[in-house]
């Protein structure tokens, strides 16, 4: 498959689009709460930087996935385009999840009305390991 068809396969569809939308919303929410006293252009600029950081993490993970796939046998190895796009997808999701976790733990009211539920779950989770 070509790189373009790999991107359509990995990032197309309802659930993949929903995951990318979730990452963009998390970046926007984090930037809005972190820079509440700044102008709108500063907040959007920060959100774009956060999302581009997620994309950069995805590109790095994609390159790493290509290098690590060379240790597989030739007949079990996926094409380089498939490995690269798969790594980009997981890097973007991992970056968005990291921003989500940091926002939930550090920023007040990051989840809005769901924040008390998340705080209760976090308290119970830390009580298990403490």
C-alpha positions, 0 to 999 in steps of 0.5 A: 500500500502507498503512504496515502492509503495507509493514512486513510486506513489508519486515520479514517473511519468514525472511531479514529476521527473521534480519537483525533477530535478528543486529542484536539479538544484536550489540547484546547481545554488544557491551553484555555485553562493554563492560559486563562489570563492571556488573549485568545490568540495566545491560547490557540497558539499554545493548543496548536503547539501542544497538538504539534507536539503530539504529532512530533511524538507520533513521528518519532514513534513511527521512525522508531517502529520502522527501525524496530521492525527490521529485526523481524523476518522478511515474511512477517514484517509489515511495509515501512509505510504501515509501521510509520503510520501505525507509530504516528497514530499511537504517538498522537494518542499517547501524547493526547493521553499524557496531556489529559492526565497532566491536565486532570491532575494539575488543573482545577476543573479540567473535566468540568462537571466530571472533575469530582468523579475523577478526583474520587477515582484518583483518591481511590486509586492512590489509596490502593497503591499507598 
